[in-house]
Amino acid sequence: MTAAHPVATLKKARTSATAALKKAGKAAVAATPAGMMIPKVRRPEFGFATADMPKWWWDNDPVRTLLLAALSSSFPAGERFFIDSVRHYQNQITDPELQKAVRGFIGQEAHHSREHEALNGFLQERGIDLARLDREIAGFMNVLRKNLSPERQLAHTVAVEHFTALMAEEFLLKYDALDEMDPRMAPIWAWHAIEESEHKAVAFDVYKAIGGSEFVRVTEMMAVSVLFPLFSTIHLVQLMKEAGELGNLKSWAGAANYMFGKPGVFRKLLPSYFKYYSPSFHPWNHDARDLVEKAKKKWLGDWA
């Protein structure tokens, strides 16, 4: 199957769906039968910066808390890279619905970057050295900018977006993770997870629209599949060591069971991860809209 064939199919389906939505008088934040969603840009305000916040704000557990802290440290620089990689091709997009989706994607990612900068600053003040991790990630993103072609940079974004969407849907929204967090910390993670799911197909649709290579798409996912867990693990170990918790076997064992045992959230997302390598893959083949809608009602309130 060539790259042009699925693009033509997507464009035809989007055109029909757009007409149907206008006729029905529905709002812009809706998914077409082809799966495209116009992401809604929200500007929430979070109240996590309080002096009485528990040090281990996820289930009183160092590993789980510091894992999310490590991930948060990567978001500002990483999401600027994602925006740049998509924006590079923005003028080549002719589909008006995809243009809207790209603008929504950029808006959401920009706000993620800003809010996580605030969160990282709060955690930094509480003794978790995320500034160093942020510098390391920013340096790595600059290496990718200098050494990868624009096409492969976009493929990198597509791959990471698949990872983050799966983690958002399967890791944060499906199980009890958000309920286990301090109620002042949970909303920022719920908001981020919801929006990761909403815009999970935008970079992919742009990649298909510009005729991106399947070889590049698949091989870049192979690279990301090594780099993403590697960086996350190294940074988690560093933070645990700095916190004096490296020898906390109970916390390590609990996290390992959570990821691979019961409920085994990482183990259970593997089938959806491997579908990425199929030539017929599209992010909305894994349709989590019902899950996201429930989370929006519970966590976003007026922001939804």
C-alpha positions in Angstrom: 0.0 0.0 0.0 1.4 3.4 -0.9 1.4 6.4 1.3 -1.0 8.3 -1.1 -3.8 5.7 -0.8 -4.6 6.0 2.9 -4.3 9.8 2.7 -6.9 9.9 -0.1 -9.1 7.7 2.0 -8.7 9.9 5.0 -9.4 13.1 3.1 -12.6 11.7 1.6 -13.8 10.5 5.0 -13.0 13.8 6.6 -14.8 15.8 4.0 -18.0 13.7 4.4 -17.8 13.8 8.2 -17.2 17.5 8.3 -20.3 18.1 6.2 -22.3 15.8 8.4 -21.2 17.6 11.6 -22.1 21.0 10.2 -25.5 19.8 9.2 -26.0 18.4 12.7 -24.8 21.7 14.2 -22.3 20.0 16.5 -19.2 21.7 18.1 -15.8 21.6 16.6 -14.4 19.2 19.2 -15.6 16.0 17.5 -14.0 12.9 15.9 -14.6 12.0 12.3 -15.2 8.4 11.3 -11.6 8.4 10.1 -10.7 9.2 13.7 -9.4 12.8 13.4 -10.3 15.0 16.3 -9.9 18.7 16.5 -8.1 19.2 19.9 -9.6 21.8 22.2 -7.0 24.2 23.7 -7.7 24.7 27.4 -6.1 27.1 29.8 -6.6 25.6 33.3 -5.1 26.8 36.5 -3.7 24.3 39.0 -3.4 24.6 42.7 -0.6 22.1 43.4 1.9 24.7 44.8 1.0 24.4 48.4 3.4 24.0 51.3 1.6 21.0 52.8 1.8 18.9 49.7 3.1 15.4 50.7 6.6 14.6 49.5 5.4 11.4 47.9 2.1 12.6 46.4 1.3 9.4 44.5 0.1 6.8 46.9 2.8 7.8 49.4 5.3 6.0 47.1 8.7 7.3 46.1 9.1 5.3 42.9 5.7 6.2 41.5 6.0 9.9 42.5 9.6 10.2 41.1 8.7 8.4 37.9 6.1 11.0 37.1 8.5 13.8 38.2 11.1 12.4 35.8 8.5 12.3 33.0 7.5 15.9 33.8 11.0 17.1 33.5 11.1 15.9 29.9 7.9 17.6 28.8 8.9 21.3 28.3 11.8 20.6 26.0 10.2 17.5 24.4 6.9 19.2 23.6 8.7 22.2 22.0 10.4 19.7 19.8 7.1 18.1 18.9 5.6 21.5 18.0 8.6 22.4 15.8 8.5 19.1 14.0 4.8 19.5 13.1 5.0 23.2 12.4 7.8 22.5 9.9 5.2 21.0 7.6 2.2 23.2 8.5 2.2 25.2 5.3 2.1 21.9 3.2 -1.2 20.8 4.8 -4.1 21.5 2.4 -6.9 19.7 4.3 -8.7 22.4 6.3 -9.7 20.0 9.0 -6.2 18.8 9.5 -5.0 22.4 9.6 -7.4 23.0 12.5 -6.2 19.9 14.2 -2.6 21.1 13.8 -3.4 24.4 15.4 -5.1 22.6 18.3 -2.2 20.3 18.7 0.3 23.2 18.9 -1.9 25.0 21.3 -2.3 22.0 23.6 1.4 21.1 23.6 2.4 24.7 24.3 0.2 24.8 27.4 1.5 21.4 28.5 5.0 22.8 28.3 4.1 25.9 30.3 2.2 24.1 33.0 4.9 21.4 33.5 7.5 24.2 33.7 5.5 25.5 36.7 5.1 22.0 38.2 8.8 21.3 37.7 9.7 24.6 39.4 7.5 23.6 42.3 9.1 20.2 42.6 12.6 21.7 42.3 11.8 24.0 45.3 10.9 20.9 47.2 14.3 19.3 46.6 13.7 17.2 43.5 16.4 18.3 41.0 14.5 18.4 37.8 16.4 21.4 36.4 19.3 19.1 35.6 17.1 16.5 33.9 15.4 19.3 31.9 18.8 20.5 30.6 19.8 16.9 29.6 16.5 16.4 27.7 16.8 19.8 26.0 20.4 19.0 24.9 19.2 15.7 23.5 16.4 17.4 21.6 19.0 19.7 20.1 21.1 16.7 19.0 18.0 15.3 17.2 17.4 18.7 15.5 20.9 18.8 14.2 21.2 15.2 13.1 17.8 14.0 12.0 16.0 15.1 8.8 12.7 17.0 9.2 10.9 13.8 8.1 12.6 11.7 10.8 12.0 14.4 13.4 8.3 14.2 12.6 8.5 10.4 12.8 10.1 10.7 16.2 7.2 12.9 17.3 4.7 10.4 15.9 6.4 7.6 17.8 6.6 9.4 21.1 3.0 10.6 20.7 1.9 6.9 20.4 3.9 6.1 23.6 2.4 9.0 25.6 -1.1 8.4 24.4 -0.9 4.7 25.5 0.5 5.7 28.8 -2.2 8.4 29.3 -5.0 6.1 28.4 -3.8 2.8 29.9 -1.6 4.1 32.7 -3.4 7.1 34.1 -7.0 7.1 32.9 -8.0 3.4 33.0 -6.9 2.4 36.5 -6.9 4.2 39.9 -3.6 6.2 39.5 -5.3 9.6 39.6 -7.4 8.7 42.6 -4.3 7.5 44.4 -2.6 11.0 44.0 -3.0 13.9 46.2 -6.2 15.7 45.0 -4.2 18.9 44.3 -1.7 17.1 42.1 -4.1 14.8 40.2 -5.8 17.4 38.0 -2.7 18.4 36.1 -2.0 14.8 35.2 -5.6 14.1 34.3 -5.7 17.2 32.0 -2.5 16.2 30.4 -3.6 12.6 29.9 -6.9 13.7 28.4 -5.3 16.0 25.9 -2.6 13.5 24.9 -5.4 11.2 23.9 -7.3 13.9 22.1 -4.4 14.9 19.9 -2.7 11.5 19.6 -3.3 11.2 15.8 -2.4 14.7 14.7 1.3 14.2 14.1 0.6 10.9 12.5 -2.0 12.4 10.1 0.5 15.1 9.2 3.2 12.5 8.5 0.8 10.6 6.2 -0.3 13.8 4.5 3.3 14.8 3.6 4.0 11.3 2.3 6.3 10.2 5.1 8.2 6.9 4.6 6.9 3.8 6.3 10.5 2.7 6.8 11.4 5.9 8.6 8.2 5.7 10.7 8.8 2.1 11.8 12.6 2.4 12.4 12.2 5.6 14.4 9.7 3.8 16.7 12.4 1.2 17.2 14.8 3.9 18.3 12.3 5.5 20.5 11.4 2.2 22.1 15.0 2.0 23.4 15.6 5.7 24.2 12.3 6.4 26.0 12.5 3.6 28.6 16.3 4.1 28.9 16.1 7.8 29.7 13.1 7.3 32.0 14.8 4.5 33.9 18.1 6.4 34.3 16.4 9.5 35.5 14.2 7.6 37.9 17.3 5.9 39.4 19.1 9.2 39.7 16.2 10.8 41.5 15.7 7.9 43.8 19.4 8.0 44.7 19.3 11.8 45.3 16.2 11.3 47.6 18.0 8.6 49.6 15.4 6.0 48.5 17.5 3.9 46.1 17.5 1.0 48.6 13.8 1.2 49.2 13.1 -2.3 48.0 9.4 -2.2 49.1 8.8 0.8 46.8 10.7 -0.8 43.8 8.9 -4.1 44.3 5.5 -2.4 44.4 6.2 -0.4 41.3 7.4 -3.5 39.4 4.2 -5.3 40.4 2.1 -2.4 39.4 3.8 -2.2 35.9 4.2 -5.9 35.2 2.2 -7.9 37.7 -1.1 -6.8 39.0 -2.7 -4.7 37.5 0.3 -4.9 35.1 -0.4 -1.6 33.4 2.7 -1.6 31.2 2.3 -5.3 30.3 -1.3 -4.7 29.2 -0.4 -1.8 26.9 2.1 -3.9 24.9 -0.4 -5.3 22.4 -1.5 -1.7 21.4 2.2 -0.7 21.2 3.0 -3.5 18.8 0.1 -2.5 16.5 2.2 0.5 15.6 4.3 -1.7 13.3 1.3 -2.6 11.1 1.1 -0.9 7.7 -2.6 -0.3 8.4 -1.9 1.3 11.8 -3.8 4.5 12.8 -3.8 5.9 16.4 -7.6 6.0 16.5 -7.7 2.2 15.9 -7.3 2.2 19.7 -10.4 4.2 20.4 -10.4 5.5 24.0 -13.0 8.3 23.6 -15.4 6.8 26.1 -12.6 6.6 28.7 -11.6 10.2 28.0 -15.1 11.5 28.2 -15.6 10.0 31.6 -12.3 11.5 32.8 -13.2 14.9 31.4 -16.5 14.9 33.4 -14.7 13.8 36.6 -11.5 15.9 36.4 -12.0 18.9 34.1 -15.3 20.4 35.1 -15.8 23.7 33.4 -12.5 23.3 31.5 -13.9 20.3 29.5 
